[in-house]
Every structure is written in structure tokens, then in C-alpha cells.
């Protein structure tokens, strides 16, 4: 139905994520992303004590966009992270499998037909339920994953930087084990800078910008052993981050170096315990 409704558009449904299609269909059916998440939790038997919240609670059609340092604007998550050029080749998110970006990513933002500037940019507010949970948690963790298309889209929302910077708790970045198209050439401090800029909304609407320093958002780094991303300890120290923990890793044939689960759990538990002392 959605394909027929948008038959005049150029979006390529091939190589799409089954999980994303499930959520999109369930959200359209229920007119609620919260309901779609609840359904997926039941279908996939996610433990009931786990809580998954959408960072944006809206039925508006939003598109992810990015601006590169050379001024280029890219529209759509697929075009940013793993463009296929309309071909039916299997998705491979290793940076060597797709053309490199002509310039590094400067910022991530949201686009909509309702946007009022030349980029059709909009400035969504974070889901109040997310703010409520962030105000109560013992630890904030920035997970591994695509930095600019998975992590930063949750951070640029109005209200996120404000609540995270105000929390006196461990704020831990789990460093990726390898680069991808989005982060090619970045060091650990580069990841920190990107997250800080996203939470400060540094390059967005000047009326919405914050001026917090990196260690108000990240005060510890957990690094997988033998990972490919350089850990520039001196640059991290200049950002006010002195707690860097190396954790045992394993090699996943599909994605490369990842954390050993048991070692990661223990490292996070130790960080929380140390902070509470």
C-alpha cells in the first residue's frame, strides 16, 4: 500500500531493513510508534523489565539529513550511511564497500515538508517519557553503532542535551571497534566531539544552541581491545575525559571487533560502583 501511494517517488525499498519495515507498518496500522514498539517487544519476546522508548513521539513524516563540511547536503539515512545507487547488491556497511563521503559529516538534522528554511529543516522535541527516564537512570551509555545515523539523531533533539548535561552520573561512550563510511578517519576524541556537537546542537539554529563542554556529556570511555579506532588519550584529556577502560573483545565475522558481553557488563558495573563511592 505504501509503495503504491508513493509510486512517483524514487525511494528504493530493496535492501531495506526487515525490522524497520515492521516498525513502519505497525506504526501506520496503530498510528502510534509506542504501540509498534510494544507489539515488536511481544513478538520478539523481549524481557518485560526492558524499556524501549521512541525518542520522538509523532506521526509526522520526518527524514534524516546531514551536512558535510564542504557544504554538501545529503537527504535520507540510506544515502548517508550505505547508498546503493538503486542496485540490488546486499548491504555491507564496511566503509570500503561504498564510495567514501566527499567530506566529513558536520551535523545531522531532521527534514520535513513543514520545514520553513531552504533545507526544510525542523527541530523536533524529545519524547517527554525519555526525559523522565534520563532524569532517573544510574548511568547513561552511548552505545556502539553508526555514529551519525543511529546515535546522533537521538541527541540533536531539543531537550536531550539539557537533561544529560545536568545529570551527576556516569556518562559512558562505548567506542566502536571499527570505522564505517560515516566515521572514516575519526579518532576517539573525534567521536566525543561529534556527540558533544550533536547534544549542543552546535551547527543548527543559533537560538537552540548550548555551550556545554565535552565532559558534561561524556566522563568515561570504554574501548574494545584491539579495536581499529585510535584512542588519542591526550586529546581526550584536553576534553576533560580521563577515565578510559579497555575491555576484552571478540571478532564478529560480519562487523569486526565487538565487546565481549560479559566483560562489558562487568566494566559498566564497575564504573557505576566507582562513581557511587
N, C-alpha and C positions, 0 to 999 in steps of 0.2 A: 504493500500500500504506500509506504513512504517513498519507495523507489519510483512508483508511478506519479506520485504527487510532485516529485522533484525531477521529473524526467528531462527537463530542459537544462538542468544544472550539470556541471562537469565532474561532480564528486564521484570518485571511483570506489565502489563498495567491495571490490576484490581486495584480498589481503587484510580485510577488516578483522578486528578482534571479536571473537565469539562472545566474550564477556561484555564488551561494550555494546554489541548488538542486543544482548539480553537486557541490559540496563535500559537502553534506548527504547526497546519495545515495551518493557514493563512500565517505564515512566509515562510513555504515551498512553498506555492502557489505563493506568491508575491515575494519571495526571498528578503524580507525586513521586519524586525521587526517593523520599523516605520510605514509601511503600515498596518501591522497586528494590531497595536495599534489604528491606525486611523479607521480601519474597526470596531473594537470592540467598540470604542467610539461612532460611529454612531449607531451600532446595539443596544447598551445598553443605548443610549440617555444621555450620559454624557454631562453636560453643556459645551458649546463651549468655555467658558472662562477658563475651566480647561486645564492644560497642563500636559500630561503624556509622559515621555521620557524614552527610554531604556538606562540603564547605559552603556551597551556595544552595539556597532553597528557593528555587524559582522555576517556572515553566517557560521562561523566555529562552529564545534560541540564541545562544552565545557561541562565539567562535574564538579560539585562541590565536593570537597573533604575536609576532616578535619583530623587534627592530634590531638590525645588526649595527655594528659600529661604523660601517661605511654608509649607513642611511637606508639600506635595503629593508623593505618590509615584506615579511613572509606571512601568509594567511593560512591557518589550519595546522593542527598538530602533526598530521602525517607529513606535510610539506616541510615542517621544521626538522623532525627527527628522522624520518625514513621515507623520503619521497620515492615513489615507484615509477613515476612518469607514465602511469596508465598501463604499465605492463603487468603480467600475471606472475612475476617472479616472486618466490617466497620471501617474506620479510626477514632480513638479517640486520639487526641493529648495531653490528660492529661498524665502527666508523670507516673501515676500509672498504665496506661493501657498497657504499653510496658516495656520491660526489661530496667532497668537503664543502663546508659553507664558505662563501667568498670572504667572510669576515666573522669575527666572533660575535656572539649574541650580547647585545647591550641590555635589553629588557624584554620581558614578557607582559602582554596586556590582553584585555578582552575586547572583542569587537561585536557589534550588533547593528542591525538596521536602524536601531533607535539612537545610535551614537550621533553626536552633534558636531564633531570635528571632522577633518578631512579623512582621518583613519577610521571613522565610525566607532571610535573608542568609547567604552562605557566603564564605569567604576563600581562594580558590584560590592555590596557589603557582605561580610562573612555571616554565615548562619549563626544566630544567637545561641543555639544549642552548643555549637563548637566553642564559642567564647566561654560559656558556662563551664564546660569540661576543662578547658585550658586554665581556668581560674582555680581548679581544684586538684589537678594532677600532681604527682610527686616528681615527675621527670618529663621533659619534652624531648622527643627524639626526632631528628630529621633523618628519614630512612634512606637506604640505598635506592637507586633508581635514576631515571632520566632527570637530570637536574633542572632543566628549563621547561620541560613539558609535563613532568609529574610532580616535582617538589615545589617549584616556584609559583605555579598557578594558585596554589592554596595560600601562599604567603603574601601575594600582592593585594589581596582583598582588604578593603577598609575595615579596620578594627583588629586585624591579626597582629601587626607589628606592635600596636599599643599594648595588647594583653600580654604578649610574650616578653616584651622588654620589662614589664612590671613584675614578673614572677621571680621570686628568690628561690630557684630550684635548679637542679642540673639541667642544662640545655645541651644536648649531645648530638653532634653530627656524625653519622655513620658514613665514612668515606667509601666511595665506590672502589671496586677492585681494579677497574679498567676504564679507559676513556671510551666515549662514543662520539657520534657526529656533533653533538651539542657541546661537548666539553674538551674536544681535542686540543691538547697543549696546556690545559689548566693544571696548576698545582693545587695542593690542599688549601693554601691561602686564597687561591682564586675561587674555589668553591665557597669559602667563607664570605668573600667579597660579594659574590653573586647572590647569596642568601641575604646578606645584610642589605644590599641594594633593593632586593625584592621586598623585604619587610619595611624598609624605609620609603619604598615607592619613589626612589631617588630620581628616576628619569621620567616619571609620569607627570600628572597635573601638579603644578607647583603648590597649589592650595592644599594638596593632600600629602605632602612630603613630611617625613620625620627626619631627625638628625641623630639618631642613636648610633653608638659605636658598636663594632662587631661583638665584643664580649657581653653586651647586653642581650644578645640573641643566642650566642654560642659560647659556652665556657668549658667545653671538653670535646675532644676529637677521639673517635675510636677508629682504628685503622686496621684493615686486614693484612696479615703478614704476607710479604712477597707480592703486594699489590703493585700495579703499574703506575699509579699516580704519585708523583713526587711529594714527599712530606717536608715542606720547607719550614723547619722548626723556628728559625729566626724571624721569618716573616709572620708566622703565627704569633710569636711572642710580641711583635710590634702591634698586632691586633688585640693584644691582651689575653691571648689564649695560651696557657702554659701546661694544661693537662692533656697530654697525648698518650693514648693507651693502644698498644699493639696487641691484636687478638689473633689466635690461630685461625687459619683459613683452609679452605678446600678448593679444589679446581673443578668447576662445573663445565662439562664439555660444550654446553650451549652458550654460557655467558662469561666464562672465565673464572677469575678469582672471586670467591664469596666467603663470608664469615662462616666459621664452624659454629653451628647453632648453640651448642652447649657452652662453648667458650664466650660467645657473645652475650648470652643470658647472664652468665656469671660476671662478666665485665660491667654490664649495666647495673646489676645488683650491687656490686662493689662501689660503683660511682655514687649510687643513691645512699648507700650506707656511709660512705666517707663524707658526703655532704651533710648528713644529719648529725654527725659527731660534733 
